[in-house]
């Protein structure tokens, strides 16, 4: 049985409670769920209906299978944050344009603080860290033999790596 893709239209009240803004919630652009590698088994996977997510679970035969899990009422699954969040904090898996993902790291907003940024060297990345009561980007190395992937928001094996910016 094929589950129909469900697009959820939700009215979200902005944090200032001034206006109501309709947004279309769809995790359809997120990576395809798999339970093959260690990292995949330990990843929560998005489904098109953001009120649910998939998790790898052990099966009796010793392998892994995806299990559909609901978010708590009133929350939506954020693949990027790997947790169910209030609708005001939810972001889908839309790809950022090069000018945003390849820009100098910024740490001014909640979203920016929770983004790992592209470094000039593909074996490093920037992470926002609290320094003297303010957020600032700090260059960090990837594990040996891995390269930073903005798309995956983690360091990956070279076979999984794709250039994040046009000039790489």
Helices and strands as residue ranges (DSSP letters): E 8-13, E 20-25, H 38-41, E 44-46, E 52-58, E 64-70, E 75-78, E 83-86, G 87-89, H 98-101, H 110-113, E 117-118, E 124-131, E 134-141, E 146-149, E 154-157, G 158-160
